[in-house]
Amino acid sequence: MHITFFDRMVDISTTISGIKLKNPTMLAAGILGETGDSLLKIAEGGAGALVTKSIGIEPREGYPNPTFLETEHGILNAMGLPNPGIENYQEEVKKALKSNIPVIGSIFGKNTQEFELLAKKMEQYHVHALELNLSCPHAKGYGAEIGHDINKVQEITRAVKGSVKIPVFVKLSPNVGNIAEIASAVQKSEGDAIVAINTIRAMAINAELARPNLANKIGGYSGPAIKPIGLRCVYEIKAATELPIIGVGGILSGMDAVEYIMAGASAVQIGSGIYYKDEKIFANISKEIREFMDSHGYKTLREMVGVAQKR
Ligand SMILES: Cc1cc2nc3c(=O)[nH]c(=O)nc-3n(C[C@H](O)[C@H](O)[C@H](O)COP(=O)(O)O)c2cc1C
């Protein structure tokens, strides 16, 4: 591989609960990430780690179209958690592991038992860590209801931690009154890291047709418009807990990533950014982070984590 001047001067590697990432950019769950081949393509684009699509117990088709819509400042989706089901997912994980970068298995369930079962299966498939999706804003009976209930968040985190040896990341919803309180509950339950944020409950209306655009009516909003909300959530979580944080929401550039890192994130995930740019966004953001660090005198990424907390 070609080694640039910046590579030698500035260290952008990061470690989350013992998992070392060559750079802090990760693929966000559910974005192009259902098949092993699409995950490999993202790895080639320079990602430091991959997160799978959220996988449940049974195969799910998801909602009817339209499920995806680009609006003025972001993307609205109500996919309805389409996925092949855990039993059919081993081959895809196997392919993704060929990338030689960490693969994180995202899972969603209706209750604690489902989460435990999915977690054990993903661990058997040799993923490096788990991401519990407790925060899908539009799939009835799943994430949303669970992620808003502090007792359920605690119960599920504790149960999954008790049933696997790999690190457990917990992905939180911004659609709550006090996200820091929920993050503290994850820390108490021995979760290893927080992923913030999932999409924001939102909708669009088609005035000509006088009806909601999405078949599901309500969806989740992502992309540039949600960056200030993601930053606020990461900042509040950092102030309230000692857990490593993976920041996600509206990251399209190296500067966006630097802002999340300064708010308190040790790594970032990129989802909608792939639709706005392409899969090379991971390499481009890494390069821009390096350039920023070099021009501002930061030698390691860790030095930059949470610096905005102190001002
Ligand atoms: C089309 C689409 C599908 C998504 N699917 C999932 C999913 O399966 N599991 C999950 O935890 N988050 C899912 N998300 C949320 C993203 O992982 C991410 O948290 C959110 O989009 C904010 O980041 P972004 O602004 O970079 O897209 C999805 C988002 C989009 C746009």
The ligand as a Tripos MOL2 file, in Angstrom:
@<TRIPOS>MOLECULE
LIG
   31    33     1     0     0
SMALL
NO_CHARGES

@<TRIPOS>ATOM
      1 C1        -31.7870    2.9990    4.2790 C.3       1 LIG1
      2 C2        -31.3670    2.9230    5.7130 C.ar      1 LIG1
      3 C3        -31.4080    1.6950    6.3840 C.ar      1 LIG1
      4 C4        -31.0110    1.6110    7.7150 C.ar      1 LIG1
      5 N1        -31.0260    0.3960    8.3530 N.ar      1 LIG1
      6 C5        -30.5880    0.2970    9.6410 C.ar      1 LIG1
      7 C6        -30.5210   -0.9610   10.2840 C.ar      1 LIG1
      8 O1        -30.8140   -2.0210    9.7090 O.2       1 LIG1
      9 N2        -30.1070   -0.9800   11.5830 N.ar      1 LIG1
     10 C7        -29.7240    0.1420   12.2730 C.ar      1 LIG1
     11 O2        -29.3390    0.0520   13.4500 O.2       1 LIG1
     12 N3        -29.7490    1.3630   11.6610 N.ar      1 LIG1
     13 C8        -30.1650    1.4530   10.3720 C.ar      1 LIG1
     14 N4        -30.1580    2.6840    9.7540 N.ar      1 LIG1
     15 C9        -29.6840    3.8770   10.4800 C.3       1 LIG1
     16 C10       -28.2040    4.1690   10.1730 C.3       1 LIG1
     17 O3        -27.3620    3.1060   10.5660 O.3       1 LIG1
     18 C11       -27.7260    5.4760   10.8820 C.3       1 LIG1
     19 O4        -27.8420    5.3200   12.2780 O.3       1 LIG1
     20 C12       -28.5420    6.6890   10.4600 C.3       1 LIG1
     21 O5        -28.8750    6.6210    9.0870 O.3       1 LIG1
     22 C13       -27.8060    8.0070   10.7240 C.3       1 LIG1
     23 O6        -26.5720    8.0610   10.0390 O.3       1 LIG1
     24 P1        -26.3920    8.7600    8.5850 P.3       1 LIG1
     25 O7        -26.9190   10.1560    8.7010 O.co2     1 LIG1
     26 O8        -24.9120    8.6880    8.3210 O.co2     1 LIG1
     27 O9        -27.1780    7.9430    7.6140 O.co2     1 LIG1
     28 C14       -30.5620    2.7890    8.4120 C.ar      1 LIG1
     29 C15       -30.5350    4.0220    7.7310 C.ar      1 LIG1
     30 C16       -30.9200    4.1100    6.3990 C.ar      1 LIG1
     31 C17       -30.8580    5.4610    5.7030 C.3       1 LIG1
@<TRIPOS>BOND
     1     1     2 1
     2     2     3 ar
     3     2    30 ar
     4     3     4 ar
     5     4     5 ar
     6     4    28 ar
     7     5     6 ar
     8     6     7 ar
     9     6    13 1
    10     7     8 2
    11     7     9 ar
    12     9    10 ar
    13    10    11 2
    14    10    12 ar
    15    12    13 ar
    16    13    14 ar
    17    14    15 1
    18    14    28 ar
    19    15    16 1
    20    16    17 1
    21    16    18 1
    22    18    19 1
    23    18    20 1
    24    20    21 1
    25    20    22 1
    26    22    23 1
    27    23    24 1
    28    24    25 2
    29    24    26 1
    30    24    27 1
    31    28    29 ar
    32    29    30 ar
    33    30    31 1
@<TRIPOS>SUBSTRUCTURE
     1 LIG1         1 GROUP 0 **** ****
